[in-house]
Amino acid sequence: MKRGYDPKKVVSWAMYDWANSAYATTVMAGFFPIFFKQYWSAGVDVHVSTFNLGTANSLAGITVALLAPVLGSIGDEWGKRKKFLLFFAAMGVVMTGTLGFVARGNWVIAMLLYIFATIGFTGGNVFYDSLLLAVVGRKKMDFVSALGYSLGYLGGGILFALNVLMILNPHLFGLDSVAEAVRLSFITVAAWWAMFSIPLLAFVKEPKVKKEQPALETVVAGLKQLCSTFRKIRQLRHIFLFLIGYWCYIDGVDTVVLMAVDYGLSLGFDQTVLIKALLVTQLIGFPSAIAFGKIGEKLGTKTGIFIGIGVYVLVTLWGAVMKAEIEFYALAIAVGLVQGGVQSLSRSFFGKMIPRESAAEFFGFYNMLGKFAAVIGPLLMGWTSMATGNARSSILVMIVLFLVGGTILYFVREPSTDNKN
């Protein structure tokens, strides 16, 4: 077995995607936008609730974006990425479970819990992503990164399917109402996330560091390291270019994930249709993410990303003019085909470019840009919807982000995998 490719470690690492994708699917993309608009924000104007949801996503993104590089540097310095991952995962689990107990009309409390749960979700991913380099070499990085996303789609999709069944038939589960089923769904996500995080924590090992600094010295060093990392990236032209391009196009990808259901509600589509369409995305996303891993190996990682960006441009154009609910299903299929591919290939593309010994440091910066992108998109979409009073105009701003990101990516050199494990 080649060093850095142990199937047990790889599967254990990928299972964390299975674990926390339940939050991304059931909570972030699925039930929270619906429940926030129709239950916790009952009586609030739809455009205002869209703005509030965008603000919540943006505040969570800003927090993680500011912390990510320093946390990444500390993770490298201490060699305790798993412990930091555990901390953020625990925060996400507790906050998500607590959402199940928030009463009708308490949108402020729901919003605060959602912000902290999302910080736990995205903060944990800083260290999860960086552990990719601890379980696989560069030659198999496209496949393993895609495996994580595909298991995320499958695991998140399985629980989401159960949650959808609970919503559609609450009495089958001994529940009195749809609202009770939604609240219970938040609790099941918390339990799922906690349980399936165990394999990574138990079986994935990380390199030991020579010397561990005191906490205060490490934080100070982390801040200095942030400046140092930025200087390094500025000198590494292709990494710098990639991060700028990634910042643009991943903004569009993340915004589609976070705001799709809210957008459909604003157009007057039935919530059951939106939930079912999201489930379709999950089911298609599982094999498609694996397929994109193979596309990256055969045609090149950058080519795979370009294919995904192209589909997103078409999806955005279609989304701005769609009128029938059946079209939402078609768009859900299209997004499912490429969403995981763009995310996984971007992660592996970056992983191939950076030094292994500074993985958390560089991935901290990578996640920082990703989260700053997630700040701009939802906030811009929410502001546009409220300012124009027309939800359709809000989705068109995504096209510019995809086109600019793709253009910059064109000038980035494909990293070599020669002589790498």
C-alpha positions in Angstrom: 0.0 0.0 0.0 1.4 3.4 -1.0 2.0 5.8 1.8 -0.9 8.1 2.4 -3.6 5.9 0.9 -5.0 3.6 3.6 -8.7 2.7 2.7 -9.6 2.6 6.4 -8.3 6.2 7.0 -9.9 7.4 3.7 -13.3 6.0 4.5 -13.2 7.2 8.1 -12.2 10.7 6.9 -15.0 10.7 4.2 -17.6 9.6 6.8 -17.4 13.1 8.4 -18.9 14.4 5.2 -21.7 11.8 5.6 -22.1 13.1 9.2 -22.2 16.9 8.8 -23.9 17.0 5.4 -27.2 16.2 7.2 -26.9 19.7 8.6 -26.2 21.2 5.1 -29.1 19.4 3.6 -31.9 19.1 6.1 -31.2 22.4 8.0 -29.3 24.9 5.8 -30.8 24.1 2.4 -34.1 22.4 3.3 -36.2 23.0 6.4 -34.6 26.0 8.1 -35.4 28.5 5.2 -39.0 27.2 5.1 -39.5 27.1 8.8 -37.8 30.5 9.2 -40.1 32.1 6.7 -43.4 30.5 7.5 -43.1 29.6 11.2 -40.5 31.6 13.1 -41.1 34.7 10.9 -44.9 34.3 10.6 -46.4 37.7 9.6 -43.1 39.1 8.4 -42.9 40.4 4.7 -41.4 37.7 2.5 -38.7 40.0 1.2 -37.7 41.0 4.7 -37.5 37.4 5.8 -35.3 36.7 2.8 -33.0 39.6 3.8 -32.9 38.3 7.4 -32.0 34.8 6.2 -29.2 36.2 4.0 -28.0 38.2 6.9 -27.8 35.2 9.2 -25.8 33.2 6.6 -23.5 36.2 6.1 -22.8 36.8 9.8 -21.9 33.1 10.2 -19.7 33.4 7.1 -17.9 36.5 8.4 -17.2 34.9 11.7 -15.6 31.8 10.3 -13.9 33.8 7.6 -12.1 35.9 10.1 -11.2 33.0 12.3 -10.3 30.4 9.7 -6.7 31.4 8.8 -5.7 31.8 12.5 -7.4 28.6 13.5 -5.6 26.8 10.6 -2.3 28.1 11.7 -2.9 27.0 15.3 -4.0 23.6 14.0 -0.7 23.2 12.1 1.4 24.5 15.1 -0.3 22.3 17.7 -0.9 19.3 15.5 -4.4 19.1 17.0 -6.7 19.6 14.0 -9.0 16.8 15.2 -9.5 18.5 18.6 -10.5 21.7 16.9 -12.8 19.8 14.6 -14.4 18.2 17.6 -15.0 21.6 19.2 -16.7 23.1 16.2 -18.7 19.9 15.5 -19.9 19.8 19.1 -21.0 23.5 18.8 -22.9 22.7 15.6 -24.5 19.6 17.1 -25.7 21.4 20.3 -27.1 24.5 18.5 -28.8 22.4 15.8 -30.5 20.2 18.4 -31.6 23.3 20.3 -33.4 24.6 17.2 -35.9 21.9 17.7 -37.2 23.6 20.9 -37.7 27.2 19.5 -41.3 28.4 19.6 -43.3 29.9 16.8 -42.6 33.6 16.1 -39.2 33.6 17.8 -37.2 34.4 14.7 -34.4 36.2 16.5 -33.6 33.2 18.7 -33.9 30.9 15.8 -31.6 33.1 13.8 -28.9 33.2 16.6 -28.9 29.5 17.0 -28.7 29.0 13.3 -25.7 31.4 13.1 -23.8 29.5 15.8 -24.7 26.1 14.3 -23.4 27.3 10.9 -20.2 28.5 12.6 -19.8 25.0 14.0 -20.4 23.5 10.6 -18.1 25.7 8.6 -15.4 26.0 11.3 -15.2 22.2 11.6 -14.7 22.0 7.8 -11.5 24.1 8.0 -9.9 21.2 9.9 -11.7 18.4 8.0 -10.5 19.8 4.7 -6.9 20.1 5.9 -7.0 16.4 7.1 -7.4 15.4 3.5 -3.6 15.7 3.1 -3.1 13.3 6.1 -5.1 10.5 4.5 -4.1 10.6 0.8 -1.4 11.6 -1.7 -1.8 13.9 -4.6 -2.5 11.3 -7.3 -5.6 10.1 -5.6 -6.7 13.4 -4.2 -9.4 14.1 -6.8 -11.0 10.7 -6.1 -10.9 10.9 -2.3 -12.1 14.4 -2.2 -15.0 13.4 -4.5 -15.6 10.4 -2.3 -16.2 12.7 0.7 -18.7 14.8 -1.2 -20.5 11.7 -2.6 -20.8 10.1 0.8 -22.1 13.5 2.0 -24.8 13.5 -0.6 -25.7 9.9 0.2 -25.7 10.3 4.0 -27.3 13.6 4.0 -29.8 12.4 1.4 -30.8 9.3 3.5 -31.6 11.3 6.6 -33.2 14.0 4.5 -35.5 11.4 2.9 -36.5 10.2 6.4 -37.1 13.8 7.5 -39.2 14.5 4.3 -41.3 11.3 5.1 -41.8 12.7 8.6 -43.0 16.0 7.2 -45.4 14.5 4.7 -46.8 11.8 7.0 -46.3 13.0 10.6 -48.9 10.7 12.0 -46.9 7.7 10.9 -44.3 8.7 13.4 -46.7 9.5 16.2 -46.4 13.2 15.6 -49.3 15.7 15.9 -48.3 18.2 13.2 -45.9 19.1 10.4 -44.3 21.7 12.7 -43.6 19.0 15.3 -42.0 16.9 12.6 -39.7 19.7 11.5 -38.6 20.4 15.0 -37.9 16.7 15.5 -35.9 16.7 12.2 -33.5 19.2 13.7 -32.9 16.9 16.6 -32.3 13.9 14.3 -29.7 15.9 12.4 -27.8 16.7 15.6 -27.8 13.0 16.6 -26.7 11.9 13.1 -23.9 14.5 13.0 -22.5 13.4 16.4 -22.7 9.7 15.7 -21.0 9.6 12.3 -18.2 11.9 13.3 -16.8 9.1 15.5 -14.9 7.2 12.7 -12.7 10.2 11.8 -12.0 11.0 15.4 -11.1 7.4 16.1 -9.1 6.3 13.0 -7.6 9.3 11.2 -4.2 10.2 12.6 -2.4 13.5 12.0 1.3 14.2 11.9 2.9 15.0 15.3 4.6 18.4 15.8 8.0 18.7 17.3 7.0 21.3 20.0 3.7 22.6 21.2 3.6 26.4 22.0 1.6 27.9 24.9 -1.9 29.0 23.8 -1.3 32.8 23.8 2.0 32.4 21.9 0.2 30.2 19.4 -2.6 32.8 18.9 0.0 35.6 18.4 2.0 33.3 16.1 -1.3 32.5 14.2 -1.9 36.2 13.6 1.6 36.6 12.3 1.2 33.5 10.3 -1.9 34.9 8.6 0.2 37.8 7.3 3.0 35.4 6.4 0.5 33.1 4.6 -0.8 36.0 2.6 2.7 37.0 1.6 3.4 33.4 0.5 0.3 33.2 -1.5 1.0 36.6 -3.2 4.4 35.2 -4.3 2.9 31.9 -5.5 1.2 33.3 -8.6 -1.0 30.4 -9.6 -2.3 29.8 -6.0 -3.1 33.5 -5.8 -5.0 33.5 -9.1 -6.8 30.3 -8.2 -8.0 31.7 -4.9 -9.4 34.8 -6.5 -11.2 32.8 -9.1 -12.5 30.3 -6.5 -13.7 33.2 -4.4 -15.9 34.4 -7.2 -17.4 31.1 -8.6 -17.9 29.4 -5.2 -19.9 32.4 -4.1 -22.5 31.5 -6.7 -22.4 27.8 -5.8 -22.8 28.4 -2.1 -25.6 31.0 -2.6 -27.6 28.6 -4.8 -27.3 26.0 -2.0 -28.3 28.4 0.8 -31.0 30.4 -1.0 -32.7 28.1 -3.5 -35.6 27.0 -1.3 -36.2 30.6 -0.1 -36.1 31.7 -3.8 -38.7 29.1 -4.7 -40.9 30.2 -1.8 -40.7 33.8 -2.9 -41.9 32.7 -6.4 -44.9 31.1 -4.8 -43.9 27.5 -5.3 -45.4 24.9 -2.9 -43.0 24.0 -0.1 -43.5 20.2 -0.7 -42.3 20.6 -4.3 -39.2 22.4 -3.1 -38.4 19.8 -0.5 -38.8 17.0 -3.0 -36.6 18.8 -5.5 -33.9 19.2 -2.9 -34.1 15.5 -2.2 -33.7 14.8 -6.0 -30.5 17.0 -5.9 -29.1 14.9 -3.1 -29.8 11.5 -4.7 -28.3 12.6 -8.0 -25.3 14.3 -6.3 -24.1 11.0 -4.8 -23.0 9.3 -8.1 -22.3 12.6 -9.8 -19.6 13.6 -7.3 -17.9 10.2 -7.8 -18.1 10.7 -11.6 -16.5 14.2 -11.3 -13.6 12.6 -9.4 -13.0 10.4 -12.4 -13.4 13.4 -14.8 -10.7 15.1 -12.8 -8.4 12.1 -13.1 -9.1 11.6 -16.9 -9.6 15.1 -18.3 -7.9 17.3 -15.7 -9.2 18.8 -12.5 -9.6 22.3 -14.1 -11.6 20.9 -17.0 -14.1 19.3 -14.5 -14.5 22.6 -12.7 -15.2 24.4 -16.0 -17.9 21.9 -16.8 -19.6 22.6 -13.5 -19.3 26.4 -13.8 -20.9 26.2 -17.3 -23.9 24.3 -16.0 -24.3 26.8 -13.2 -24.5 29.7 -15.7 -27.3 27.9 -17.6 -29.1 27.1 -14.3 -29.0 30.7 -13.2 -30.4 32.0 -16.5 -33.1 29.4 -16.5 -33.9 30.0 -12.9 -34.6 33.7 -13.6 -37.3 33.0 -16.1 -38.9 29.7 -14.8 -42.6 29.7 -14.1 -43.7 26.1 -13.6 -42.9 24.0 -10.6 -41.7 21.2 -12.8 -38.9 23.5 -14.0 -37.7 23.6 -10.4 -37.3 19.8 -10.5 -35.3 20.1 -13.7 -33.0 22.7 -12.2 -32.6 20.5 -9.1 -31.4 17.7 -11.4 -28.9 20.0 -13.1 -27.5 21.3 -9.9 -27.2 17.8 -8.5 -25.1 16.8 -11.5 -22.4 19.4 -10.8 -22.6 20.8 -7.3 -20.5 18.2 -5.6 -18.1 18.0 -8.5 -17.3 21.7 -8.4 -16.8 21.7 -4.7 -14.7 18.5 -4.5 -12.5 19.3 -7.5 -11.8 22.8 -6.2 -10.7 21.3 -2.9 -8.4 18.7 -4.5 -7.1 21.3 -7.1 -6.0 23.5 -4.2 -4.7 20.6 -2.2 -2.3 19.6 -5.0 -0.9 23.1 -5.1 0.0 23.6 -1.5 2.8 22.3 0.7 1.7 19.3 2.8 3.3 20.5 6.0 1.3 23.7 5.9 -2.0 22.1 5.0 -4.2 23.6 7.7 -2.6 27.0 7.3 -3.3 27.1 3.6 -6.8 25.5 3.9 -7.6 28.1 6.6 -7.0 30.8 4.0 -8.9 28.8 1.4 -11.9 28.4 3.7 -11.7 32.1 4.7 -12.2 33.1 1.1 -14.9 30.6 0.6 -16.8 32.0 3.6 -16.3 35.6 2.6 -17.8 34.6 -0.7 -20.7 33.1 1.2 -21.1 36.4 2.9 -21.5 38.4 -0.3 -23.8 36.2 -2.3 -26.7 35.7 0.2 -26.5 39.3 1.4 -26.5 40.6 -2.2 -29.3 38.4 -3.2 -31.4 39.3 -0.2 -30.7 43.0 -0.7 -31.6 42.9 -4.4 -34.9 41.1 -3.6 -35.9 43.6 -1.0 -34.7 46.7 -3.0 -36.5 45.7 -6.3 -39.4 43.8 -4.8 -38.7 41.2 -7.5 -37.1 37.9 -6.5 -36.2 37.0 -10.1 -33.8 39.9 -10.4 -31.9 38.7 -7.3 -30.7 35.5 -8.9 -29.2 37.1 -12.0 -26.3 38.6 -10.0 -24.9 35.1 -9.7 -24.0 35.0 -13.4 -21.3 37.6 -13.1 -19.7 35.7 -10.3 -19.6 32.5 -12.3 -18.2 34.1 -15.4 -15.5 36.1 -13.6 -14.4 33.1 -11.5 -14.2 30.9 -14.6 -12.2 33.5 -16.5 -9.6 33.8 -13.8 -9.4 30.0 -13.4 -8.5 29.8 -17.1 -5.1 31.4 -16.4 -4.2 29.1 -13.5 -1.7 26.4 -14.3 -2.9 22.8 -13.6 -0.8 21.4 -10.7 1.3 18.3 -11.6 0.9 15.0 -9.9 4.2 13.5 -11.1 6.1 11.6 -8.5 3.5 12.2 -5.9 1.7 9.5 -3.9 
